[in-house]
């Protein structure tokens, strides 16, 4: 096990480029099952979740070869349909193979999903959507078993109690492209990652309209070909880097991104007293002293992403005044609260609402990450804290961030990756 050792209070300055999007790459990789020809994906981040999905796909008969940030994919055995529990339990996004497997091979056996411990994330909408396309779907010994000799277009409503389902939209969209007739997906997720998936499917030859809106239209094809496709930038990594510069009182630019995808985050940063400058493919954040307190609510796109809620809380821990943080996507996603309090944050959590009373300084300590985005929040807090902070269990962070420590160091952060054994007694 490795940890990050951080010496805080160094303002981040400079320019850094965002990696490809982990959240976009995963459903795109899964959708490669649908392709009759070779697929080449570029800008695929080298992170733990991608490595896990590559293992899953390899067991499903795909040959996958990495060449730098590119991944070359070809189906060599079209018969396997079982995604094992031992792999799927590591990462919820592995469940995105369900729709492509069903559509291409007529059957799918996919373990019920695992992943970060951030609260319940039911799969009922996935199963409802595939059933309405004509699949017989059952739960068998901890696996979702879906079968269909042929799928047929349908009108499918994916609305849920906390908004549209992103992975559910990915599964239904990926299945619908090979269904006979027209499918209308109502209350579809509008996240950029779904747009990216749809654009990849179009590159394979799928006929899709309405991407980026809540209603997606799909005209099914007999088969799809191969393609070369470049994965979009990681808006969550970009937001994390901008918040890192903000919490340290620095000035930094993140390039290679689509600023409009971060509009809600950038507007909230302005509300908190930061200057924001953006152009076609980059954003700069500039600090002017202690941030102002603001209320933050994580919402489905185009709202502030739930995947940035924890990082916002780290920033607000140092704000001038009292802030309220809510998460309407995953109301129980507050495992980072107790660890931020170990650094001196004043946070009261009650009924899925966190009240953050800003303090003038945080103090370094040993903290432990519990999930992917919580680990990023602890790193950000450590960058701003006085003295040394050691963040343990960064294997969570490595699931979704490509060399985040190196990118932060590029901006001037004093951060190093070390073996846990170095810290016994420290």
C-alpha positions in Angstrom: 0.0 0.0 0.0 1.2 3.5 -0.9 0.4 6.9 0.5 0.9 10.6 -0.4 3.1 12.7 1.8 2.1 16.4 1.4 3.7 19.5 2.8 1.1 22.2 2.5 0.7 25.9 2.0 2.4 26.0 -1.4 0.3 28.1 -3.9 -0.2 26.1 -7.1 0.8 28.0 -10.2 1.4 27.1 -13.9 -0.3 25.1 -16.6 -1.3 21.5 -16.8 -3.2 19.4 -19.4 -6.2 17.3 -18.5 -6.1 13.5 -19.3 -8.8 11.6 -21.1 -12.0 11.1 -19.2 -12.2 8.0 -17.1 -16.0 8.2 -16.9 -16.3 8.5 -20.7 -13.7 5.9 -21.5 -15.4 3.1 -19.5 -18.7 2.9 -21.4 -16.9 3.5 -24.7 -14.6 0.6 -24.0 -17.6 -1.6 -23.1 -19.4 -0.5 -26.3 -16.4 -1.8 -28.3 -18.1 -5.3 -27.9 -20.6 -4.1 -30.5 -18.0 -3.5 -33.2 -17.6 -5.9 -36.1 -14.3 -4.4 -37.0 -11.1 -3.2 -35.2 -11.5 -0.2 -32.8 -8.7 2.2 -31.8 -9.4 4.5 -28.9 -7.1 7.4 -28.2 -6.6 9.5 -25.0 -7.6 6.6 -22.8 -6.4 7.3 -19.3 -4.1 4.9 -17.5 -6.0 4.5 -14.3 -7.1 1.5 -12.2 -10.7 1.5 -13.3 -9.7 1.3 -17.0 -7.3 -1.6 -16.2 -10.1 -3.5 -14.4 -12.5 -3.1 -17.4 -9.8 -4.2 -19.8 -9.5 -7.4 -17.7 -13.3 -7.9 -18.0 -13.3 -7.3 -21.7 -10.3 -9.7 -22.2 -12.3 -12.5 -20.5 -15.2 -11.6 -22.9 -13.2 -12.4 -25.9 -11.7 -9.1 -26.9 -8.0 -8.7 -27.6 -6.8 -5.4 -26.2 -3.4 -3.8 -26.7 -2.2 -0.5 -25.2 0.2 1.8 -27.2 0.8 4.9 -25.0 -2.6 6.5 -24.4 -4.2 4.5 -27.3 -6.0 1.2 -27.0 -6.4 -1.2 -29.9 -9.4 -3.5 -29.6 -10.6 -6.5 -31.7 -13.0 -9.3 -31.0 -11.3 -12.7 -31.3 -13.9 -14.8 -29.6 -17.6 -13.8 -29.8 -18.9 -16.5 -27.5 -18.1 -15.5 -23.8 -21.0 -13.8 -22.1 -20.1 -14.0 -18.4 -18.5 -11.0 -16.5 -17.2 -12.5 -13.3 -18.1 -11.3 -9.8 -14.4 -11.1 -8.9 -13.8 -8.4 -11.5 -17.2 -6.6 -11.6 -17.2 -6.2 -7.8 -14.1 -3.9 -8.0 -15.9 -1.3 -10.1 -19.5 -0.5 -10.8 -18.8 0.7 -14.4 -18.0 -2.9 -15.4 -21.8 -3.3 -15.4 -21.8 -1.3 -18.7 -20.9 -4.5 -20.6 -24.5 -5.7 -20.0 -26.2 -3.8 -22.8 -23.5 -4.4 -25.5 -23.2 -8.1 -24.6 -27.0 -8.6 -24.8 -27.3 -6.8 -28.1 -24.3 -8.4 -29.9 -24.3 -11.9 -28.5 -27.9 -12.4 -27.4 -27.1 -13.2 -23.8 -25.3 -11.6 -20.9 -24.4 -12.9 -17.5 -23.0 -9.9 -15.5 -22.4 -9.9 -11.7 -24.3 -7.4 -9.7 -22.0 -4.4 -9.5 -19.6 -3.1 -6.8 -17.3 -0.1 -6.7 -17.0 2.9 -4.4 -18.9 2.9 -1.1 -20.9 6.1 -1.7 -24.4 4.9 -1.0 -27.1 2.8 -2.8 -27.2 2.9 -6.6 -30.0 0.6 -7.8 -29.9 -1.0 -11.2 -33.6 -1.3 -11.7 -33.7 1.3 -14.5 -31.0 -0.7 -16.4 -33.1 -3.8 -16.2 -36.4 -2.0 -17.0 -34.9 -0.5 -20.1 -33.5 -3.7 -21.4 -36.7 -5.6 -20.7 -38.6 -3.0 -22.7 -36.3 -3.7 -25.6 -37.5 -7.3 -25.5 -35.0 -9.0 -23.2 -35.8 -11.5 -20.6 -34.0 -10.4 -17.5 -33.6 -12.4 -14.3 -31.3 -12.4 -11.2 -29.5 -15.7 -10.9 -27.2 -16.4 -8.0 -25.9 -12.8 -7.8 -25.8 -12.3 -11.6 -28.0 -10.4 -13.9 -29.0 -12.8 -16.7 -30.3 -11.1 -19.8 -31.4 -13.0 -22.9 -32.9 -12.0 -26.3 -32.7 -13.6 -29.7 -33.4 -10.1 -31.1 -34.1 -6.7 -29.5 -36.9 -4.4 -30.7 -37.2 -0.6 -30.5 -39.3 0.8 -27.8 -40.1 4.0 -25.9 -38.2 3.8 -22.6 -38.5 6.2 -19.7 -35.3 6.3 -17.6 -36.4 8.8 -15.0 -35.4 7.9 -11.4 -36.0 9.4 -7.9 -32.7 11.3 -8.0 -32.7 12.1 -11.7 -31.6 10.2 -14.8 -29.3 7.2 -14.6 -26.0 7.7 -16.4 -24.9 4.1 -16.5 -28.4 3.0 -17.2 -28.6 5.3 -20.2 -25.3 3.9 -21.4 -26.5 0.3 -21.2 -29.8 1.0 -22.9 -28.3 3.2 -25.6 -25.6 0.6 -26.3 -28.3 -2.1 -26.7 -30.7 0.0 -28.7 -28.2 0.6 -31.6 -28.6 -3.1 -32.7 -32.4 -3.3 -31.9 -34.8 -3.6 -34.8 -36.7 -0.4 -35.4 -36.6 2.9 -33.5 -35.9 3.4 -29.8 -36.8 6.6 -28.0 -35.0 7.0 -24.6 -36.9 9.6 -22.5 -35.4 11.2 -19.5 -32.0 10.1 -20.6 -28.9 11.3 -18.9 -27.4 14.4 -20.5 -23.9 14.1 -19.1 -21.0 14.7 -21.5 -19.9 11.2 -21.0 -23.2 9.9 -22.5 -22.6 12.3 -25.4 -19.1 10.9 -25.9 -20.5 7.3 -25.9 -23.1 8.3 -28.5 -20.5 9.9 -30.7 -18.4 6.8 -30.5 -21.4 4.7 -31.5 -22.0 7.0 -34.4 -18.4 6.5 -35.5 -19.2 2.8 -35.6 -22.1 3.5 -37.8 -25.0 3.9 -35.4 -27.9 6.3 -36.1 -28.5 8.4 -33.0 -30.1 11.8 -32.6 -30.7 14.0 -29.5 -27.4 13.5 -27.7 -27.0 16.0 -24.9 -30.8 16.3 -24.5 -33.2 14.3 -22.3 -34.6 12.5 -25.3 -32.4 10.3 -27.5 -33.6 8.7 -30.7 -31.9 5.5 -32.0 -32.6 3.8 -35.3 -31.2 0.3 -35.0 -28.7 -1.2 -37.4 -28.0 -4.8 -38.5 -24.4 -4.4 -37.5 -21.7 -1.8 -36.6 -18.2 -1.5 -38.0 -14.9 -0.4 -36.5 -13.6 3.1 -35.9 -10.8 5.3 -34.5 -12.1 7.5 -31.8 -10.6 10.0 -29.3 -12.0 10.1 -25.8 -13.1 13.4 -24.4 -11.2 15.3 -21.7 -11.8 14.5 -18.0 -14.0 17.3 -16.7 -13.8 15.9 -13.1 -10.0 15.8 -13.1 -10.0 19.4 -14.6 -12.4 20.5 -11.8 -10.2 18.9 -9.2 -7.1 20.6 -10.5 -8.9 24.0 -10.6 -10.2 23.5 -7.0 -6.6 22.5 -6.0 -5.3 25.8 -7.3 -8.1 27.7 -5.6 -7.7 26.0 -2.1 -4.0 26.9 -2.1 -4.5 30.5 -3.1 -2.7 30.0 -6.4 -3.2 30.7 -10.1 -3.3 27.8 -12.5 -4.6 26.9 -16.0 -6.0 23.6 -17.1 -5.8 22.9 -20.9 -7.3 20.4 -23.3 -10.8 20.7 -21.9 -14.3 22.0 -22.8 -14.9 24.9 -20.4 -18.7 24.8 -20.9 -18.9 21.4 -19.4 -17.7 23.0 -16.1 -20.0 26.0 -16.3 -21.7 25.3 -13.0 -18.4 24.8 -11.2 -16.9 28.0 -12.7 -19.9 30.1 -11.8 -19.7 28.9 -8.2 -16.0 29.6 -8.1 -16.8 33.2 -9.2 -19.4 33.4 -6.4 -16.7 32.3 -4.0 -14.5 35.2 -5.0 -12.2 33.7 -7.6 -11.4 35.2 -11.0 -12.1 32.8 -13.9 -10.8 33.2 -17.4 -11.7 30.7 -20.1 -11.2 30.2 -23.8 -11.9 27.5 -26.3 -10.0 24.7 -24.6 -8.7 26.0 -21.3 -9.6 27.6 -18.0 -7.6 29.7 -15.6 -8.5 30.2 -11.9 -7.0 33.1 -9.9 -7.2 33.5 -6.1 -7.6 36.7 -4.2 -7.3 35.7 -0.6 -9.6 33.6 1.5 -12.7 32.3 -0.4 -16.2 33.5 0.4 -18.7 30.9 1.8 -21.2 29.6 -0.7 -23.8 26.9 -0.7 -23.1 23.9 -3.0 -25.6 21.3 -4.1 -24.4 18.4 -6.3 -26.9 17.7 -9.1 -27.2 15.8 -12.4 -25.6 17.6 -15.3 -25.4 20.5 -16.0 -25.3 21.0 -12.2 -22.2 20.7 -10.0 -21.1 17.1 -10.4 -21.4 14.7 -7.4 -17.9 13.7 -8.3 -16.7 17.2 -7.2 -18.8 17.5 -4.1 -16.1 16.3 -1.7 -13.4 18.6 -3.3 -15.8 21.5 -2.9 -16.2 20.7 0.8 -12.4 20.8 1.3 -12.3 24.3 -0.2 -15.3 25.5 1.8 -13.6 24.3 5.0 -11.3 27.4 4.6 -14.0 29.8 3.5 -15.0 33.0 5.3 -18.4 32.1 6.7 -20.7 29.2 6.8 -21.6 27.0 3.8 -24.2 24.3 3.3 -23.3 21.3 1.1 -25.9 18.8 -0.2 -25.7 15.9 -2.7 -28.9 15.3 -4.6 -27.3 12.5 -6.6 -25.9 10.4 -3.8 -27.3 11.8 -0.5 -25.0 9.5 1.6 -21.8 10.5 -0.1 -20.1 12.1 3.0 -17.5 9.6 4.1 -14.9 12.3 3.7 -16.4 14.5 6.5 -14.7 12.7 9.4 -11.3 12.7 7.7 -11.5 16.4 6.9 -12.4 17.1 10.5 -9.1 15.4 11.5 -7.4 18.2 9.6 -9.3 20.8 11.6 -12.4 21.4 9.4 -15.6 22.3 11.2 -18.4 20.3 9.6 -21.7 19.2 11.0 -23.5 16.5 9.2 -27.2 16.1 9.7 -29.9 14.4 7.6 -27.7 14.3 4.4 -26.8 18.0 4.8 -23.3 19.2 5.7 -22.9 22.6 7.3 -19.3 23.8 6.9 -18.1 26.6 9.1 -14.9 27.9 7.6 -11.7 28.1 9.6 -8.6 30.2 9.0 -6.3 27.2 8.7 -6.1 23.4 8.5 -3.4 21.4 10.2 -1.6 18.4 8.7 -2.4 14.9 10.0 -2.7 11.3 8.9 -6.0 10.7 7.0 -7.4 7.7 5.2 -9.3 7.8 1.9 -12.5 5.7 1.7 -13.4 6.2 -2.0 -12.2 7.8 -5.2 -13.4 11.4 -4.8 -13.0 11.5 -1.1 -9.3 10.7 -1.6 -9.0 13.8 -3.9 -10.7 16.0 -1.3 -8.1 14.9 1.3 -5.3 15.6 -1.1 -6.7 19.1 -1.7 -7.1 19.7 2.0 -3.5 18.5 2.6 -2.2 20.9 0.0 -3.7 23.8 2.0 -2.9 22.6 5.5 0.0 23.7 7.6 2.7 21.1 8.1 2.6 17.6 6.8 -0.4 15.5 5.7 -0.2 11.8 4.9 -3.1 10.5 2.8 -3.4 6.7 3.1 -5.2 4.3 0.8 -4.5 6.2 -2.4 -5.3 3.1 -4.4 -8.8 4.6 -4.4 -7.5 7.8 -6.0 -5.5 5.8 -8.6 -8.7 4.2 -9.8 -9.7 7.4 -11.4 -6.9 9.9 -11.6 -3.9 9.5 -13.9 -0.8 10.5 -12.1 -2.5 13.3 -10.1 0.5 13.7 -7.8 2.7 14.4 -10.8 0.3 17.0 -12.2 0.1 18.7 -8.8 3.9 18.6 -8.5 4.0 20.2 -12.0 2.1 23.1 -10.5 4.4 23.4 -7.6 2.8 21.1 -5.0 5.1 19.5 -2.5 3.7 16.0 -2.8 5.4 12.6 -3.0 4.2 9.0 -3.4 5.8 6.7 -0.8 5.5 3.2 0.6 3.4 2.9 3.8 6.3 1.3 5.6 8.1 4.7 5.7 5.5 6.1 8.0 5.5 3.6 10.9 6.0 5.8 13.9 5.7 9.1 12.1 
